[in-house]
Amino acid sequence: MALAESWHIRSRGRECAATQRPFVASEPIITALFPDPESSGYLRRDYCLEAWEALPATAELAFSSWRTSYATPGGEKPAAVEREQPEEILRRMVEDDQDHTENTRYILAVMLERKRILRETDTQRTPTGILRIYENRKTGEVYIVKDPDIPLNQVDALQQEVLLLLEASTRPAADPSDPSDPSDPSDPSDPSDLSDLSEEAPSLADSSEASAAI
């Protein structure tokens, strides 16, 4: 059975959930997750500091909350790419929520955290295990990922599987009729170099040790 609590939660809201006042760029805000009574997932609400602090003691208790900064949507658009990026793979796997991708989701999240693309905002212990909550530093997208408590003697092999998955997802099929095809692994100009992620792999064992200490 898939983990019911594992979800991809969209970007931060543009206005305070309590006052409906639009946020301004770089304003400190509170992001909170609440159990969704209509599903097994969570609802996201963003608050200005004043509204959050003014919530009555009888208000609904948040499952998780953290302080962050509001970033204005839009701005400079990233260059168009045809290759699936690591965060896109994580997003797809979290939304599909298949049991067999649980370890991969966790390792991808840790890799993206090491690259400072995601940041871990909270950790919650539930009856089904430890849930780690990650936020994209730029977009505010939230990913809830179960910590699968991977044994240390399996970490290296799983890291290699994830790196192979990333390589397969970021390198288009070779065209044998085109000697200049960019997917040729011997082509030094191939932009799908994953060395920046593989350099982070050894630190995942440290993360597993930290998980065991929680």
C-alpha positions as CSV (number, residue, x, y, z in Angstrom):
1,M,0.0,0.0,0.0
2,A,1.4,3.4,-0.9
3,L,2.2,5.9,1.8
4,A,-0.9,8.1,2.1
5,E,0.9,11.0,3.7
6,S,3.5,11.5,0.9
7,W,2.6,14.4,-1.3
8,H,3.9,17.1,-3.6
9,I,2.3,20.4,-2.4
10,R,2.2,23.4,-4.8
11,S,4.0,26.7,-4.5
12,R,3.3,29.2,-1.7
13,G,0.2,31.4,-1.9
14,R,0.2,35.0,-3.0
15,E,-1.8,36.3,0.0
16,C,-2.3,35.7,3.7
17,A,-4.8,32.9,4.3
18,A,-6.3,34.8,7.3
19,T,-6.4,38.4,6.1
20,Q,-6.2,38.0,2.3
21,R,-3.6,40.8,2.2
22,P,-1.2,40.2,-0.7
23,F,2.3,39.4,0.3
24,V,5.2,41.7,-0.7
25,A,8.6,40.5,-2.0
26,S,11.0,39.2,0.6
27,E,8.3,39.5,3.4
28,P,8.8,36.9,6.1
29,I,5.8,34.6,6.2
30,I,4.7,31.3,7.9
31,T,3.9,28.3,5.8
32,A,1.7,25.7,7.6
33,L,0.4,22.3,6.6
34,F,-3.0,21.0,7.9
35,P,-4.6,17.6,7.6
36,D,-7.1,17.6,4.7
37,P,-10.4,16.2,6.0
38,E,-11.4,15.3,2.4
39,S,-8.3,13.2,1.6
40,S,-5.4,11.5,3.2
41,G,-3.1,14.4,2.4
42,Y,-2.5,17.9,3.6
43,L,-3.6,21.5,2.9
44,R,-1.2,24.4,2.7
45,R,-1.8,27.8,4.1
46,D,0.5,30.8,4.1
47,Y,0.2,33.5,6.7
48,C,1.8,36.9,7.4
49,L,3.5,37.0,10.7
50,E,0.9,39.2,12.4
51,A,-2.0,37.0,11.4
52,W,-0.1,33.8,12.4
53,E,0.6,35.2,15.9
54,A,-3.0,36.4,16.2
55,L,-4.5,33.0,15.6
56,P,-6.6,32.0,18.6
57,A,-5.6,29.1,20.9
58,T,-8.7,27.2,19.6
59,A,-7.5,27.4,16.0
60,E,-6.8,24.2,14.1
61,L,-3.5,22.7,15.0
62,A,-1.0,22.6,12.1
63,F,0.7,19.3,11.2
64,S,3.9,21.3,10.4
65,S,4.8,24.9,10.1
66,W,8.0,26.9,9.4
67,R,9.1,30.5,8.7
68,T,10.2,31.4,5.1
69,S,10.3,34.4,2.8
70,Y,7.9,35.3,0.1
71,A,9.3,35.4,-3.4
72,T,7.3,37.1,-6.2
73,P,6.3,34.6,-8.9
74,G,7.7,35.1,-12.4
75,G,10.9,36.9,-13.0
76,E,13.5,35.6,-15.3
77,K,12.5,32.4,-17.0
78,P,14.9,29.5,-17.0
79,A,16.4,28.3,-20.3
80,A,14.2,25.7,-22.0
81,V,15.5,22.2,-21.6
82,E,14.3,18.9,-23.0
83,R,15.9,16.7,-20.4
84,E,14.0,15.8,-17.2
85,Q,15.8,17.3,-14.2
86,P,16.3,15.6,-10.8
87,E,13.5,17.7,-9.1
88,E,11.1,16.8,-11.9
89,I,11.7,13.1,-11.3
90,L,11.2,13.6,-7.6
91,R,8.0,15.6,-8.2
92,R,6.6,12.9,-10.5
93,M,7.5,10.1,-8.1
94,V,5.9,11.9,-5.1
95,E,2.7,12.5,-7.1
96,D,2.6,8.9,-8.3
97,D,3.3,7.7,-4.8
98,Q,4.4,4.1,-5.6
99,D,5.9,1.9,-2.9
100,H,8.8,0.8,-5.0
101,T,10.1,4.4,-5.5
102,E,10.2,5.2,-1.7
103,N,14.0,4.8,-1.4
104,T,14.6,6.7,-4.6
105,R,12.4,9.6,-3.5
106,Y,14.4,9.9,-0.3
107,I,17.8,9.8,-1.9
108,L,16.7,12.3,-4.6
109,A,15.5,14.7,-1.9
110,V,18.7,14.4,0.1
111,M,20.8,15.0,-3.1
112,L,18.7,18.1,-3.9
113,E,19.1,19.3,-0.4
114,R,22.9,18.9,-0.6
115,K,22.8,21.0,-3.8
116,R,20.8,23.7,-1.9
117,I,17.9,23.4,-4.3
118,L,15.7,22.0,-1.5
119,R,15.8,22.7,2.3
120,E,14.5,20.4,5.0
121,T,12.0,22.5,7.0
122,D,10.6,20.0,9.4
123,T,10.6,16.4,10.5
124,Q,7.5,14.7,11.8
125,R,7.2,11.2,13.4
126,T,3.9,9.4,12.4
127,P,2.5,5.9,13.0
128,T,3.9,4.9,9.5
129,G,7.4,6.3,10.1
130,I,9.4,9.6,9.9
131,L,8.2,12.1,7.4
132,R,10.7,14.7,6.2
133,I,9.3,18.0,4.7
134,Y,11.4,19.7,2.0
135,E,10.8,23.1,0.4
136,N,12.2,24.4,-2.8
137,R,14.2,27.5,-1.9
138,K,13.1,29.5,-4.9
139,T,9.5,28.4,-5.7
140,G,8.3,27.3,-2.3
141,E,7.1,24.0,-3.6
142,V,6.8,21.4,-0.7
143,Y,7.6,17.7,-0.8
144,I,6.7,15.3,2.0
145,V,9.0,12.3,1.8
146,K,9.1,9.3,4.1
147,D,12.5,8.5,5.5
148,P,12.8,4.7,4.6
149,D,15.6,4.2,7.2
150,I,17.9,2.7,4.6
151,P,20.5,0.4,6.1
152,L,24.0,1.8,5.7
153,N,25.2,-1.2,3.8
154,Q,22.6,-0.5,1.1
155,V,23.2,3.2,0.7
156,D,26.0,3.0,-1.9
157,A,24.1,0.6,-4.1
158,L,20.9,2.7,-4.0
159,Q,22.9,5.9,-4.8
160,Q,24.3,4.3,-7.9
161,E,20.8,3.2,-9.0
162,V,19.6,6.8,-8.6
163,L,22.5,8.2,-10.5
164,L,21.8,5.7,-13.3
165,L,18.2,6.8,-13.3
166,L,19.2,10.4,-13.6
167,E,21.6,9.7,-16.4
168,A,18.9,7.7,-18.3
169,S,16.4,10.5,-17.8
170,T,18.7,13.4,-18.8
171,R,20.3,11.9,-21.9
172,P,18.1,11.6,-25.1
173,A,18.3,8.5,-27.2
174,A,21.3,8.5,-29.5
175,D,20.8,8.9,-33.2
176,P,23.2,6.5,-34.9
177,S,22.9,8.5,-38.2
178,D,24.1,11.7,-36.6
179,P,27.8,11.5,-35.5
180,S,27.4,14.8,-33.6
181,D,24.4,13.6,-31.5
182,P,24.9,15.2,-28.1
183,S,23.9,12.0,-26.3
184,D,27.2,10.4,-27.4
185,P,29.0,9.7,-24.1
186,S,32.3,10.4,-25.8
187,D,31.2,14.0,-26.6
188,P,32.9,16.3,-24.1
189,S,30.3,19.0,-24.8
190,D,27.5,16.8,-23.5
191,P,25.6,19.1,-21.1
192,S,24.0,16.3,-19.1
193,D,27.0,15.9,-16.9
194,L,25.8,14.5,-13.5
195,S,29.1,14.8,-11.7
196,D,27.8,17.6,-9.5
197,L,25.2,15.2,-8.0
198,S,27.5,12.2,-7.8
199,E,30.0,14.3,-5.8
200,E,27.3,14.6,-3.2
201,A,26.6,10.9,-2.9
202,P,29.1,10.1,-0.1
203,S,27.2,12.4,2.3
204,L,24.1,10.4,2.1
205,A,25.6,7.8,4.4
206,D,25.9,10.6,7.0
207,S,22.2,11.4,6.5
208,S,21.3,7.8,7.2
209,E,23.3,7.9,10.4
210,A,21.6,11.1,11.4
211,S,18.2,9.5,10.7
212,A,19.0,6.7,13.0
213,A,19.8,9.1,15.8
214,I,16.3,10.8,15.7
